[in-house]
Amino acid sequence: MTDRTLYLRNAAILIAGIAVLTASSYAAVPMIPVPVTMQTLAVLLVGAIAGPRMGLAMIVSWLGLAALGAPVLAGGKMGIAAFVGPTAGFLLSFPLAGFLAGIATRTFATGHLSRFAAFIGLHGLILGMGWAWLSTLIGAEAAFMSGVAPFLVGGLIKSALGAAILAAFDKTGRGAA
């Protein structure tokens, strides 16, 4: 593979990841102060499927586009305001969670149950960072009740779905996870 071909392949993979992340933002159920989206599932899957470095590049690029004004986040949010409002802690957890998903699925989380457990833990990380930031805005108890509790069942479901998707990739032979 030539350098140019490799560059174009990586650019296409990066763009595809950003597209998946953006689409996951628009699959949303509006709630206040934090909407329910498929973003956490997409973040974990791009890290798991693309690997820790490429997954991180996808997530950081997607968030960078949002910061620059592209309407790629839930509800079409964009700009720096998204990174200081109620969802900032969740958004800022995404690069770390995606990176760790890539590491986990390449090291210790190689079976279905271990991937499910890793994804539950990573959802916990995302919710924890989101709660920590939201707590500074509305208080710890209110942040838990509005920014964590409503998302616990969804995190379990998305963790199971993520593990199932990776299992399907394993069966087709197209996934490195």
N, C-alpha and C positions, 0 to 999 in steps of 0.2 A: 504494500500500500504506500503510495507516494505521500509526501508531506502535505501536498495540496488536498489530496483525497481524504486524508486523515483529518485535516482541518475542516473540510466541508462536512464530513460525517459527524464530527463533534459539534459543529455549529447546528446541524440539523437536529441532533439529539437534544442539545440545549434548548432550542426553540420549541421542540415537541414537549419538553418538560415544563417550560413556561406556559405553554398552551394548556396542558393538563392542570397546572396549578390555577390558572385563570378560570378555566371552566369549573373547577371545584369551588371557586369563590362564588360563582353565580348559581350554584345549586344550594340555595339558602332558604331558611325559614326565618323571617325577621323576628327578632326578640330584642328586648332592651335590657341591659346596655350592650349585650354581645349576641350577634345572630348565630344560629346553628347553620353550619356549612359543612361541606365535604373537604375543607382545606386540610384538616389534620390527617385525614386518610391519604390525601394526595401527597402531603409533605412526607409522610412516612414511606409511602410507596416509591416516590421518586428517589429517595435516599436508598431504599432497599434494592430497587431494580437497577438504577443507574450507578450505584456505588456511592461511597461517602464523599469523594471529591466532586464528581459530576453532579450528584444530588445537591451538594452544598452550592455549587455554581448556579444550578437552576433556581434554587430558592432565593439566593442572594440577588440574582439577576431580576427575578420576578418582583422581589421587594424593592429593588432599585428602580425598576420601572414605575412602581406605585409611588415611590418618593418623588420621582421626576414628573408625576402628573398623569400617568397612564391609569385608566379606570379598571385595574385588574383585580381589585380586592372586593370583598363582599359588599353588595349594594352599590358598586361602582366607586367605592371610596378611593381616594387618591391623594397624593401630596403629603407633605410633612405632618399635617393634622392627624392622619391615620396612625402616626407613630408617637403621638402624645396623648391621644384620646383613650377611651375605655378599652380598646382592643390592642393597645400597644404591647402589653406584656405577652399576649398570645403571639402576635406577629414576630416579636423579637426572639421568641423561643423556637420559632420554626427552623432557622438554620442549624441550631444545635441539635434539635430533634431529628431532622433529616440526616445530618451527618452521622449521628449515633445509630440511626436505623440502618444505614449502610454498613457501619462497622459491625453491628450486632448480627445482621443476616449473613455476614461473611465469616464470622468467627464462632460464636457460641449459639446463636439462634438459627440453627440450620434445619430444625424439624418444625412441624406444624405447631405443636404446643409451645415450644420455646419461642417461636416467632410471635404467637399470640401473646405470650407473657411479656415479651420485649415490647410489643406495641402497646400493651396496657401500661407498662412502666413509662413509655415515652409519652403516651397521652397524659399520664400523671405529671410528667415534667412540664408539658405544655400548659395544663390546667394550673399547676403550681405557680409557674411564672406569670400566667395571666392573672391569677388571684393576687399575687404579690403586688403587681402594678395597680390593679383595680382597687386594691385595699387602700392605696395612697389617695385615691380619688373619692371613694365612697365609704371607707371603713371596712374592717376585716369581715365582720359578720354579713353585712350587706353584699360585699364582694363574693363571699362564699355562696350565699343564697341565690345571687343573680348570675354569677360568672363561673361557678364550679358545679354546684348541685344539679342544675338542669342538664349538664353535659356528661354526667357520669355514665348513665346508661348508653348514651350515644358513643362515648369512648369505648365501651365494651363491645358494642356492635361493630363499630368501625375497626377495632382491633381484630375481631373475628373475621370480618370481611377482608381486611388486609392480608391476614394469614391465608385465607382461602384463595385470594388472587395470586399470592406467591406460590401456593401449591399448584394452581393451574399452570403457572409459568413453568414450574418444575416438570410437569407432565408433558408439556409441549416441547420441552427442550430449548425454549427461547429465553429462559430467564437464567441469569447468573446467580440469583439469590439463593 
